[in-house]
């Protein structure tokens, strides 16, 4: 029996500091509207539950969408974004430090690391564990999973047994999503 997962990126967020961080992020007015629109877009599509990352921007997105859908929210650590490593608490440039590492990940370089950060294989493994858990729990049904752009881009090509460079096809706006179906052990994009 198959399971349908709608894997979404959280809504746009604002941060209380300009320092690089792994935490926080409060949905902006636009981000809250994206979360409402996500729930409205999925209303009537049989979403049984919403699962999300523990980061506040994802939790807020999940709670707003779940409110529209009339379902509950489950939080899982494994759905969080990749860590910023040693950049946390600095005014360093994420684009200059993390951008090249992410480019190397997409090119298939598993050894590329954000200084002090997590290997791409670790991100994919923890995301996949949770997505399998969600698919198991909602066999024959559907669930919304709210996560983060980088974690989604790292994981979905691996699930679909596609080259990592197809991650660039997964650049999601706030509240944007990709639909996945797991039938037995096989994942496909809907």
C-alpha positions in Angstrom: 0.0 0.0 0.0 1.3 3.4 -0.9 1.7 6.6 1.1 1.7 10.2 -0.2 3.9 12.8 1.4 3.6 16.5 0.6 7.1 17.7 1.5 7.0 21.5 1.9 9.5 24.3 2.7 8.5 26.5 5.6 7.2 30.0 4.9 9.4 33.0 4.7 10.9 34.0 8.0 12.5 37.0 9.8 15.3 36.7 12.4 16.0 38.7 15.5 19.7 38.9 14.7 21.9 39.3 11.7 24.3 36.8 13.1 24.3 33.3 11.5 22.2 30.8 13.4 20.8 27.3 13.3 17.8 28.4 15.4 14.8 30.6 15.3 13.2 32.4 12.6 9.7 33.8 13.0 7.4 33.8 10.1 7.0 37.1 8.4 3.5 38.3 7.4 4.2 36.9 3.9 5.4 33.6 5.5 2.1 33.3 7.5 0.2 33.9 4.3 2.2 31.2 2.6 1.4 28.8 5.4 -2.3 29.5 5.2 -2.2 29.2 1.4 -0.4 25.8 1.8 -3.1 24.5 4.0 -5.8 25.9 1.7 -4.2 24.3 -1.3 -4.2 20.9 0.4 -7.7 21.2 1.9 -9.9 18.4 0.6 -6.8 16.3 -0.4 -7.0 13.8 2.5 -4.1 15.1 4.5 -4.2 13.0 7.7 -1.5 14.9 9.7 1.2 17.4 9.6 4.8 16.6 10.6 7.6 19.2 10.9 11.1 20.2 11.9 11.5 21.6 15.4 12.8 25.0 14.1 10.3 27.7 14.9 9.8 28.8 11.3 8.8 25.2 10.4 6.6 24.7 13.5 4.8 27.9 12.8 4.2 27.0 9.2 3.0 23.5 10.2 0.6 24.8 12.9 -1.0 27.4 10.5 -1.4 24.8 7.7 -2.7 22.2 10.2 -5.2 24.7 11.5 -6.6 25.2 8.0 -6.6 21.4 7.5 -8.0 20.5 10.9 -5.3 18.0 11.8 -2.6 17.7 14.4 1.2 18.4 14.2 4.0 16.1 15.1 7.6 17.5 15.5 10.7 15.5 14.5 14.3 16.5 15.1 15.4 14.7 11.9 13.5 17.1 9.7 15.6 20.1 10.7 17.8 22.1 8.3 21.5 21.4 7.8 23.6 23.0 10.5 25.7 26.1 9.9 28.5 24.7 12.0 31.3 27.1 13.1 29.5 30.0 11.4 26.9 30.0 14.2 27.0 33.2 16.2 29.2 35.0 13.6 28.6 37.6 11.0 30.2 35.4 8.3 28.5 35.0 4.9 26.4 31.9 4.6 26.4 32.3 0.9 30.3 32.5 0.7 30.9 29.6 3.1 27.9 27.3 2.8 27.2 28.0 -0.9 30.3 26.3 -2.3 29.8 23.4 0.1 26.2 22.9 -1.1 27.4 23.2 -4.7 29.9 20.4 -4.0 27.1 18.3 -2.4 24.9 18.7 -5.4 27.9 17.6 -7.6 28.1 14.4 -5.6 31.0 15.2 -3.2 30.1 13.5 0.1 33.3 14.7 1.7 32.4 18.4 1.4 31.6 19.8 4.9 30.5 23.1 6.3 33.2 23.8 8.8 32.0 22.2 12.1 28.9 21.0 10.3 27.1 17.8 9.3 28.0 15.6 6.3 25.4 15.5 3.6 25.0 11.7 4.1 24.0 12.4 7.7 21.3 15.0 6.6 19.9 12.5 4.0 20.0 9.6 6.5 18.1 11.5 9.3 15.6 13.0 6.8 15.0 9.6 5.2 14.4 7.9 8.6 11.7 10.4 9.4 10.1 10.3 6.0 10.0 6.5 6.2 8.3 6.8 9.6 5.7 9.2 8.2 5.1 7.0 5.2 4.7 4.0 7.5 2.3 5.8 9.8 0.2 7.1 6.9 0.1 4.0 4.7 -2.8 4.3 2.4 -3.1 8.0 3.2 -1.4 11.4 3.0 0.6 13.6 5.2 2.1 17.1 5.0 5.8 17.3 6.1 7.2 20.8 6.7 11.0 21.0 6.5 13.7 23.3 5.0 15.0 24.0 1.5 18.5 22.6 1.9 17.4 19.4 3.7 14.8 18.8 1.0 17.2 19.5 -1.8 19.8 17.1 -0.3 17.3 14.3 0.4 14.8 14.1 -2.4 17.2 13.1 -5.2 18.6 10.3 -3.0 15.0 9.0 -2.3 14.2 9.0 -6.0 17.6 7.4 -7.0 18.3 10.5 -9.1 21.6 12.3 -9.6 22.1 14.9 -6.8 22.3 17.7 -9.4 18.5 17.3 -9.8 18.4 19.1 -6.5 18.3 22.3 -8.5 14.8 21.3 -9.7 13.7 21.5 -6.0 14.3 25.2 -5.4 11.1 25.9 -3.4 9.6 29.2 -2.4 8.2 29.6 1.1 5.3 27.2 1.3 6.3 25.5 -1.9 6.2 21.7 -2.0 7.0 18.5 -3.8 4.7 15.5 -3.7 6.3 12.1 -3.1 4.7 8.6 -3.1 6.3 5.6 -1.3 5.0 2.3 -2.6 6.8 -0.5 -0.6 10.5 0.6 -0.5 10.2 2.7 -3.7 9.8 6.5 -3.7 8.5 8.4 -6.8 7.6 12.0 -7.5 4.0 12.7 -8.1 
